[in-house]
Amino acid sequence: MIENKQWIYAERPTGRIGMEHYILNVENLDSASLKPGEVLVKAMYISVDPYMRIQQSSNNTWEKPHPLGVVQGAGMVGEVILSKSKKIKKGDFVNCYTGWQEYAMVPEGEARLLDPKIAPISTGLGILGMPARVAYFGLTDAGKIKKEDTVVVSGAAGAVGSTVVQIAKIKGCRVVGIAGSQEKMDYLVNELGVDAVINYKENRGLEEMTAALNKAAPNGIDIYYDNVGGVITDAVFNLINHKARILICGQISQYDHGLENPELGPRFLHKMLYTRATIQGILSRDYNNRMDEMIEEMGPWVKAGKLKYKETVVEGFENLPAALSGLFEGVNTGKMVVKV
Ligand SMILES: NC(=O)c1ccc[n+]([C@@H]2O[C@H](COP(=O)([O-])OP(=O)(O)OC[C@H]3O[C@@H](n4cnc5c(N)ncnc54)[C@H](OP(=O)(O)O)[C@@H]3O)[C@@H](O)[C@H]2O)c1
C-alpha cells in the first residue's frame, strides 16, 4: 500500500488561480492492483502550465472545462517503480499525463520513454516536451519559417518563447523578443542570441508598443509568435508584412479575468486584408504523433548546447498551486517545474 498525495481541483477561480482553489488529498494506492500492460510511476518533476488556467474557465475550449473534485491534470516525469509492461521496465524514466499526484498507474501506451543520456529528465516537460513541440511545429509547420523572416515573439523568456526564439535564430532569422524584466531581456540577448528585445512593462500603451516594435523590427514583421495577446498583439497588427503569419499559441495576458469577459481591442483586421496575412491557432496536442521527429532534430541540439534551456525549479509537492500562480506573475525564466 502506497500513500499517494494528490492536489484536487476544488473550485473555479474567477481571477488569479491559487492555493484556495485546491484541496490536498491522501489516498492509499494498492500496488497489487497494477494491471498487465501498466506501469507504476513515481513522480520526480510535475508540471505547472498556463493552459491549466484556460481549462479552469467555465467555458468549453479545446475540450470541456476541467472537472471539479478530481486531481489537477498535468504532465509529469518520473521513474517506473513497478512494471507489468513488456515495453517499459522498472527503473525506466517516462513522461505521462497523470496530474498533480505523487504516484500513478499508467497504461504503457500513455507513457513516453525518456532518454536521460540526451538531457536530464526534467527536460521532458520543457525543452524536449510539450512546450517545445508547439514551439517547433508552430514555427516550422504552421509558421513556414524562412531565413529572411523577422520573427517577433511575446512571452519570449518563458518555456515556449525561449525555445521559439532559439529555433528562429537557428533558422537564420532576425528575432525580436518581448518579456517583462531587464533580467529576462539580458538573458534573451546575452545567452540566447536574440537581436532586439522589448520590455512590455515599460511600453504598456498601444503607441509605445508600436514605436518599440517599429524600432526593433525596422523591416516589418513576417512571423508573430503570440504567447501573450492584449496590447502587444494589437500593436503587431500595425507592422505586419505581406503574407505575414500570426501564430496564436497563447494569450496569457487574458487568462486571469478575460476568458469569460474578453477585453475589447482596436479593430485592426483590415491590416490582414491589405497584407494577405494569415492568423492561425496552434496547439501542441495536434503534433503529439510527431514527437519522435521533433526529438530527432532537437535532441542533438540540446545535447550539443546549441539549444539552451533554463528551468525554474520549485521544491516540494505542497508548492504546486503557488508555482502555478507564479507563472502569472512572471517569476519563472524558462520552464517552471515542481520537484517532488
Ligand atoms: N498552444 C499550445 O499548445 C500551448 C502549449 C504551451 C503553452 N502555450 C501558451 O504559451 C504561452 C506561454 O506558455 P509557457 O508554458 O511557455 O509559460 P511561460 O512563458 O514559461 O510562463 C508564463 C510567462 O508569461 C508571462 N506573463 C504572465 N502574465 C503576463 C501578462 N499579463 N502579460 C504578459 N506576459 C505575461 C511571464 O513572463 P514575463 O516576465 O515576461 O511577464 C511568465 O513568466 C501561454 O500563453 C500558454 O498558454 C500554448
The ligand as an SDF file (V2000), in Angstrom:
LIG
                    3D

 48 52  0  0  0  0  0  0  0  0999 V2000
   -0.9590   26.2220  -27.8410 N   0  0  0  0  0  0  0  0  0  0  0  0
   -0.3370   25.3350  -27.0720 C   0  0  0  0  0  0  0  0  0  0  0  0
   -0.3830   24.1260  -27.2940 O   0  0  0  0  0  0  0  0  0  0  0  0
    0.4680   25.8430  -25.9150 C   0  0  0  0  0  0  0  0  0  0  0  0
    1.3610   24.9970  -25.2350 C   0  0  0  0  0  0  0  0  0  0  0  0
    2.1090   25.5470  -24.1720 C   0  0  0  0  0  0  0  0  0  0  0  0
    1.9360   26.8940  -23.8320 C   0  0  0  0  0  0  0  0  0  0  0  0
    1.0450   27.6460  -24.5270 N   0  0  0  0  0  0  0  0  0  0  0  0
    0.8360   29.0570  -24.2350 C   0  0  0  0  0  0  0  0  0  0  0  0
    2.0700   29.7030  -24.4410 O   0  0  0  0  0  0  0  0  0  0  0  0
    2.2110   30.7640  -23.5110 C   0  0  0  0  0  0  0  0  0  0  0  0
    3.4930   30.5490  -22.7210 C   0  0  0  0  0  0  0  0  0  0  0  0
    3.3850   29.3300  -22.0030 O   0  0  0  0  0  0  0  0  0  0  0  0
    4.6480   28.7430  -21.2530 P   0  0  0  0  0  0  0  0  0  0  0  0
    4.2970   27.3950  -20.7990 O   0  0  0  0  0  0  0  0  0  0  0  0
    5.8500   28.9220  -22.0940 O   0  0  0  0  0  0  0  0  0  0  0  0
    4.7300   29.6810  -19.9790 O   0  0  0  0  0  0  0  0  0  0  0  0
    5.9370   30.6210  -19.5900 P   0  0  0  0  0  0  0  0  0  0  0  0
    6.1080   31.6030  -20.7030 O   0  0  0  0  0  0  0  0  0  0  0  0
    7.0830   29.7830  -19.2150 O   0  0  0  0  0  0  0  0  0  0  0  0
    5.4160   31.3610  -18.2750 O   0  0  0  0  0  0  0  0  0  0  0  0
    4.4930   32.3610  -18.3460 C   0  0  0  0  0  0  0  0  0  0  0  0
    5.1580   33.7440  -18.6060 C   0  0  0  0  0  0  0  0  0  0  0  0
    4.1840   34.5930  -19.1600 O   0  0  0  0  0  0  0  0  0  0  0  0
    4.4820   35.9270  -18.8310 C   0  0  0  0  0  0  0  0  0  0  0  0
    3.2570   36.6020  -18.3990 N   0  0  0  0  0  0  0  0  0  0  0  0
    2.4630   36.2870  -17.3460 C   0  0  0  0  0  0  0  0  0  0  0  0
    1.4280   37.1340  -17.2620 N   0  0  0  0  0  0  0  0  0  0  0  0
    1.5740   38.0180  -18.2820 C   0  0  0  0  0  0  0  0  0  0  0  0
    0.8310   39.1460  -18.7300 C   0  0  0  0  0  0  0  0  0  0  0  0
   -0.2830   39.5380  -18.1150 N   0  0  0  0  0  0  0  0  0  0  0  0
    1.2930   39.8270  -19.8070 N   0  0  0  0  0  0  0  0  0  0  0  0
    2.4340   39.4400  -20.4410 C   0  0  0  0  0  0  0  0  0  0  0  0
    3.1650   38.3770  -20.0720 N   0  0  0  0  0  0  0  0  0  0  0  0
    2.7470   37.6880  -19.0030 C   0  0  0  0  0  0  0  0  0  0  0  0
    5.5070   35.8980  -17.6990 C   0  0  0  0  0  0  0  0  0  0  0  0
    6.7370   36.3870  -18.1920 O   0  0  0  0  0  0  0  0  0  0  0  0
    7.1090   37.9750  -18.1640 P   0  0  0  0  0  0  0  0  0  0  0  0
    8.0350   38.1570  -17.0260 O   0  0  0  0  0  0  0  0  0  0  0  0
    7.7330   38.1830  -19.4930 O   0  0  0  0  0  0  0  0  0  0  0  0
    5.8310   38.7240  -17.9550 O   0  0  0  0  0  0  0  0  0  0  0  0
    5.6200   34.4290  -17.3330 C   0  0  0  0  0  0  0  0  0  0  0  0
    6.9070   34.0570  -16.9520 O   0  0  0  0  0  0  0  0  0  0  0  0
    0.9460   30.7660  -22.6660 C   0  0  0  0  0  0  0  0  0  0  0  0
    0.0450   31.6840  -23.2190 O   0  0  0  0  0  0  0  0  0  0  0  0
    0.4210   29.3500  -22.8180 C   0  0  0  0  0  0  0  0  0  0  0  0
   -0.9640   29.2720  -22.6300 O   0  0  0  0  0  0  0  0  0  0  0  0
    0.3090   27.1310  -25.5460 C   0  0  0  0  0  0  0  0  0  0  0  0
  1  2  1  0
  2  3  2  0
  2  4  1  0
  4  5  1  0
  4 48  2  0
  5  6  2  0
  6  7  1  0
  7  8  2  0
  8  9  1  0
  8 48  1  0
  9 10  1  0
  9 46  1  0
 10 11  1  0
 11 12  1  0
 11 44  1  0
 12 13  1  0
 13 14  1  0
 14 15  2  0
 14 16  1  0
 14 17  1  0
 17 18  1  0
 18 19  2  0
 18 20  1  0
 18 21  1  0
 21 22  1  0
 22 23  1  0
 23 24  1  0
 23 42  1  0
 24 25  1  0
 25 26  1  0
 25 36  1  0
 26 27  1  0
 26 35  1  0
 27 28  2  0
 28 29  1  0
 29 30  1  0
 29 35  2  0
 30 31  1  0
 30 32  2  0
 32 33  1  0
 33 34  2  0
 34 35  1  0
 36 37  1  0
 36 42  1  0
 37 38  1  0
 38 39  2  0
 38 40  1  0
 38 41  1  0
 42 43  1  0
 44 45  1  0
 44 46  1  0
 46 47  1  0
M  CHG  2   8   1  16  -1
M  END
$$$$
